[in-house]
Amino acid sequence: MYVRYKFKEVTQTGVNLIQQKKIVRFIFNFLVRVKLWVAIFLLIIISSCNDSNFSVSNDIYDFREFTTVDSITLTNFVEYTPASFYFIDSVLIIFNIGLGDSFFYTYNFNSNSFSEGFLPKGRGPNESIGAWWAGIYKKQLWVFDLTMRKILIYDLKDIVSEEPKIPLEMISFTNQYYRMDFISDSIIWIVGDENTDTKISEVDLYSEEIIRELGVFPDIQNDIPLSAFKDAFTSYIYVRPPGDKAVLPYRYTDVIEIFDISNGDSKAIMGPYSFNPVFEVGRNPDHFYMSKTKESRKAFISGVVTEKYIYLLFSGHYRNEEYWNRGRYIFIYDWNGNPIRNLVLDRYINMFGITDNDSVLYSYDNKTGYIVKAYLFQ
């Protein structure tokens, strides 16, 4: 009995092993087929991305050159390291991400001196860890903290005074946003939301309710994941100071799109090189994204708007070139989308500011460590 029992056990075990091998072989063959189809699928996606047959709009005004090209020589102003500039009265507001204990400092043109700084770096209620984007709306400076998902709002009168700079208001967010700008006291326009197939989301500042969505991409393809497509067509957003128009300069195609805030209508302008995004589809554990290739080109890097003009720093360099994230050209458009001037700088920069009266350009020379400036429209 003992021997028979062992024989049956061994036999059953042998059967189980055979079944397990069949199951393993089936799973292996299935995975090979799946991987093959995934590879074919990705190859189709990559081919379609490199064809560059899609664009921002079906109705684009295409131009080939600026009628006016000016050479601009930048001169040293003061030694400092900024990330961006804002202007109010006789004060230069400097957004400083990297150095110092605060994110903002001011420079007084009358006294030729710097302030002690405001918006300390930290996790406190009036502090910030990831100050990422800022702007001026009416008489207030707003700062968006990407890490802590909050906006801090300052009164410009407090900033130019010698009094301590305490935020008037702090608004927390649930959602994550890429770029934004104010169109009213309680409404912001958002760009870069990978979960929508539109260009702009109009969002209530306090409830985060989406009021409306604007700007349809005409060429979203089913074989390209939406998040990768939106990544390839990311843009900045700048609202004209009167609050009637906004411009979206795209990062990987030399297109700007001007929106009428009241009715949502837009006008797209392409040029002078007329290139569309070129990319492959990359994937990480969370989502698909734009994977850049040696044929990918950078278009606009940063921008400034005034009531009269749109100023955009342009790169034009390919991914493997040295100045991919820098540029020597500042394209100027009016708010009807007409290309006005091309300013050719004497050095590469990655940020700049323009005074409200369109008279002086400020930038930063990372080689010398100086804030530099040049006079315009003389």
C-alpha positions in Angstrom: 0.0 0.0 0.0 2.8 2.3 0.9 4.6 1.7 -2.5 1.4 2.2 -4.5 0.6 5.4 -2.7 4.1 6.8 -3.4 3.7 5.8 -7.1 0.4 7.6 -7.4 1.8 10.7 -5.8 4.8 10.8 -8.1 2.6 10.2 -11.1 0.3 13.0 -10.1 3.3 15.2 -9.6 4.6 14.4 -13.0 1.2 15.3 -14.6 1.2 18.6 -12.7 4.7 19.3 -14.0 3.7 18.6 -17.6 0.6 20.9 -17.2 2.7 23.6 -15.6 5.2 23.4 -18.5 2.4 23.8 -21.0 1.0 26.8 -19.1 4.4 28.4 -19.0 5.0 27.8 -22.7 1.6 29.2 -23.5 2.2 32.3 -21.4 5.7 32.8 -22.9 4.3 32.5 -26.5 1.5 34.9 -25.6 3.9 37.5 -24.2 6.2 37.2 -27.3 3.1 37.9 -29.5 2.1 40.8 -27.3 5.6 42.3 -27.3 5.6 42.0 -31.1 2.4 43.8 -31.4 3.4 46.5 -28.9 6.6 47.0 -30.9 4.7 47.3 -34.2 2.3 49.7 -32.4 5.1 51.9 -31.1 6.8 51.8 -34.5 3.6 53.1 -36.1 3.4 55.8 -33.5 7.1 56.8 -33.9 6.7 56.9 -37.7 3.6 59.1 -37.5 5.3 61.5 -35.0 8.3 61.9 -37.3 6.1 62.6 -40.3 5.1 65.9 -38.5 1.8 66.0 -40.4 -0.1 67.5 -37.5 -0.2 71.1 -36.4 -1.7 73.5 -33.9 -4.5 74.7 -36.2 -6.0 74.1 -39.7 -6.0 77.8 -40.3 -2.5 79.3 -39.8 -1.1 82.5 -41.2 2.4 81.6 -42.4 5.2 84.2 -42.8 8.8 83.8 -43.9 10.6 86.9 -42.5 10.4 89.9 -40.3 10.4 93.2 -42.2 12.6 94.8 -39.6 15.7 93.1 -38.1 17.7 95.0 -35.5 21.0 94.1 -33.8 21.0 94.7 -30.1 24.0 95.2 -27.9 23.5 94.4 -24.2 25.5 96.3 -21.6 26.2 95.4 -18.0 23.8 96.8 -15.4 24.4 95.2 -12.1 25.9 91.9 -10.8 23.1 89.5 -9.8 21.4 86.2 -10.8 17.7 86.4 -11.7 15.2 84.0 -13.1 12.7 86.6 -14.4 11.9 90.3 -14.0 8.8 92.4 -13.2 8.5 96.2 -13.1 6.5 98.6 -10.9 7.2 102.3 -10.7 10.9 102.8 -10.0 11.5 99.2 -8.8 12.7 96.1 -10.5 11.2 92.9 -9.0 13.6 90.0 -9.4 12.4 86.4 -9.3 15.3 84.4 -8.0 14.8 80.6 -7.9 18.3 79.4 -7.2 20.2 81.6 -4.8 19.5 83.2 -1.5 17.0 82.5 1.3 14.1 84.2 -0.5 12.5 83.8 -4.0 12.1 87.6 -4.6 14.3 90.6 -4.3 13.7 94.2 -5.5 16.2 96.7 -7.0 15.4 100.4 -6.5 16.5 102.4 -9.6 16.5 105.6 -7.5 18.7 104.4 -4.7 20.6 101.8 -6.8 20.1 99.2 -4.0 18.7 95.8 -3.4 16.1 94.8 -0.8 16.5 92.1 1.8 14.1 89.9 -0.1 10.6 88.4 0.4 8.8 85.1 0.1 11.2 83.0 2.2 12.1 79.5 1.1 10.5 76.9 3.4 7.3 75.0 4.3 5.7 77.7 6.5 2.4 79.3 5.8 4.0 82.4 4.2 6.8 80.5 2.6 7.4 78.5 -0.6 9.3 75.5 -1.7 8.7 75.3 -5.4 7.9 78.8 -6.6 7.6 78.1 -10.3 5.7 80.8 -12.1 4.7 84.4 -11.3 3.0 87.4 -12.8 1.5 90.8 -12.2 -2.3 91.2 -12.5 -3.6 94.7 -11.9 -2.0 95.9 -8.7 -0.9 92.5 -7.4 2.0 90.1 -7.8 0.9 86.4 -7.8 3.3 83.5 -7.3 2.5 79.9 -8.1 4.2 77.1 -6.0 4.2 74.0 -8.2 5.3 71.7 -5.3 3.0 72.9 -2.6 0.1 73.6 -5.1 -0.7 77.1 -3.9 -0.8 80.7 -5.1 0.4 83.5 -3.0 -0.8 87.0 -3.7 1.1 90.2 -2.8 0.0 93.9 -3.0 2.5 95.8 -5.2 2.3 98.8 -2.8 3.8 96.6 0.0 6.5 95.3 -2.3 7.8 98.8 -3.2 7.6 99.9 0.4 10.1 99.3 3.2 7.5 97.4 5.2 7.6 93.5 5.6 6.1 91.7 2.6 3.3 89.5 3.8 0.9 87.8 1.3 -2.6 89.2 1.1 -3.9 85.8 0.3 -2.9 82.2 -0.1 -5.0 79.8 -2.2 -4.4 76.1 -2.2 -5.1 73.7 -5.2 -6.0 70.1 -5.4 -5.0 69.7 -9.0 -1.5 70.0 -10.6 -1.1 72.8 -13.2 1.7 73.6 -15.6 1.3 77.2 -16.6 -1.4 79.8 -15.8 -2.3 83.5 -16.0 -5.1 85.6 -14.5 -7.9 86.9 -16.7 -9.9 88.3 -13.7 -9.7 88.5 -9.9 -11.1 84.9 -9.5 -10.5 83.2 -12.9 -7.3 81.8 -14.4 -6.5 80.3 -17.7 -4.5 77.0 -17.5 -2.4 75.4 -20.3 -0.6 72.0 -20.3 -3.4 69.9 -18.7 -2.7 66.4 -20.2 -6.1 65.1 -19.2 -8.0 67.4 -21.7 -7.9 67.5 -25.5 -8.1 71.3 -25.5 -5.5 74.0 -25.3 -6.9 76.1 -22.5 -9.0 75.4 -19.4 -10.7 78.4 -17.8 -10.8 77.6 -14.1 -12.4 79.2 -11.1 -9.5 80.1 -8.8 -11.2 79.1 -5.6 -13.4 76.1 -6.5 -11.1 74.8 -9.3 -14.3 74.2 -11.3 -13.7 74.2 -15.1 -15.8 77.0 -16.5 -15.0 76.4 -20.2 -12.4 74.8 -22.4 -11.0 76.5 -25.4 -8.9 75.7 -28.5 -9.4 72.3 -30.2 -6.4 70.5 -31.6 -7.4 69.5 -35.2 -4.9 66.6 -35.6 -5.0 64.5 -32.4 -4.5 61.0 -33.7 -5.9 57.9 -32.0 -2.6 56.0 -32.3 -0.7 58.7 -30.3 -1.4 58.8 -26.6 -3.0 62.1 -25.6 -0.5 62.9 -22.9 2.4 62.5 -25.4 0.6 64.7 -27.9 -0.1 67.4 -25.4 3.5 67.3 -24.2 4.7 67.9 -27.8 2.3 70.9 -28.0 3.0 72.5 -24.6 3.0 76.3 -24.6 3.4 79.2 -22.2 0.6 81.6 -21.7 0.7 85.4 -21.3 -2.4 87.6 -20.8 -2.4 91.2 -22.2 -2.4 93.7 -19.3 -5.9 95.0 -20.2 -7.2 91.4 -19.9 -8.8 91.2 -23.3 -6.4 88.8 -25.1 -3.9 86.0 -24.4 -1.1 84.5 -26.4 0.2 80.9 -26.4 3.8 80.6 -27.7 4.5 76.9 -28.4 7.7 75.3 -27.3 8.4 72.9 -30.2 6.8 74.6 -33.2 7.4 78.2 -34.2 3.7 79.0 -33.8 2.0 81.6 -31.6 -1.8 81.6 -31.1 -3.7 84.7 -29.9 -7.0 84.2 -28.1 -9.8 86.6 -27.7 -10.7 86.1 -24.0 -14.4 87.1 -24.4 -15.4 84.7 -27.2 -12.5 82.2 -27.3 -11.7 82.8 -30.9 -8.1 82.4 -31.9 -5.6 83.3 -34.6 -2.5 81.2 -35.2 0.7 82.6 -36.8 3.6 80.4 -37.9 7.1 81.4 -38.9 9.6 82.3 -40.0 11.0 78.7 -40.1 7.7 76.9 -40.1 8.5 73.6 -38.3 6.2 71.3 -36.4 7.1 69.1 -33.4 9.2 66.0 -34.2 9.3 63.4 -31.4 8.9 59.8 -30.4 6.5 58.5 -27.8 8.2 57.7 -24.5 6.7 55.9 -21.6 7.3 55.8 -17.8 5.2 54.0 -15.2 2.7 56.8 -15.0 2.1 58.0 -18.5 3.3 58.5 -22.1 5.3 61.6 -22.9 7.2 63.4 -25.7 10.6 61.7 -26.2 12.8 64.2 -28.0 15.0 63.1 -30.9 18.0 64.7 -32.7 15.4 66.2 -35.1 13.4 67.9 -32.4 13.7 71.7 -32.4 13.1 74.1 -29.6 11.0 77.1 -30.6 10.1 79.6 -27.9 11.9 79.7 -24.5 10.3 82.6 -22.6 8.3 85.7 -23.2 7.0 89.0 -22.0 3.9 91.0 -23.0 3.0 94.6 -22.7 -0.2 96.4 -23.7 1.3 97.1 -27.2 3.5 94.1 -28.0 4.3 90.4 -27.6 8.0 89.7 -27.0 9.2 86.0 -27.4 12.7 84.6 -27.0 13.3 82.1 -29.8 15.9 79.2 -29.9 15.5 77.3 -33.1 18.2 74.8 -32.1 18.0 71.1 -32.4 18.0 68.8 -29.3 21.7 67.9 -29.5 23.0 71.4 -30.1 24.6 73.5 -27.3 22.1 76.3 -27.2 18.9 74.2 -27.2 17.6 76.1 -24.1 18.9 79.5 -25.1 18.4 82.0 -27.8 19.7 85.2 -29.5 16.5 86.2 -31.2 13.5 88.1 -29.7 10.5 88.0 -32.0 8.1 90.9 -31.6 4.4 90.7 -32.6 1.5 93.1 -32.2 -1.7 91.8 -30.6 -3.2 91.3 -34.0 -0.5 88.7 -34.7 1.5 90.8 -37.2 5.3 90.1 -36.9 6.9 93.5 -36.2 10.6 93.1 -35.5 13.3 90.5 -34.9 15.8 91.7 -32.3 19.2 89.9 -32.8 21.1 90.0 -29.5 24.9 90.0 -29.2 24.8 86.9 -26.9 22.7 84.0 -25.9 20.2 84.3 -23.0 17.4 82.3 -21.5 15.2 84.9 -19.9 14.4 88.7 -20.2 12.1 91.4 -19.1 10.7 94.5 -20.8 9.6 97.7 -19.1 5.9 98.6 -19.3 6.6 101.4 -21.7 8.5 99.1 -24.1 11.7 101.2 -23.8 14.3 99.0 -22.0 15.1 95.3 -22.2 16.7 93.6 -19.2 18.3 90.1 -19.3 21.0 88.0 -17.6 24.4 87.0 -18.9 25.3 83.7 -17.2 28.9 83.9 -18.3 29.6 87.2 -16.6 27.0 87.0 -13.8 25.6 90.4 -14.7 22.1 91.7 -15.3 22.4 93.3 -18.7 20.2 95.8 -20.5 19.6 97.6 -23.8 17.4 100.4 -25.0 14.7 99.7 -27.6 12.7 101.6 -30.2 15.2 104.4 -30.4 
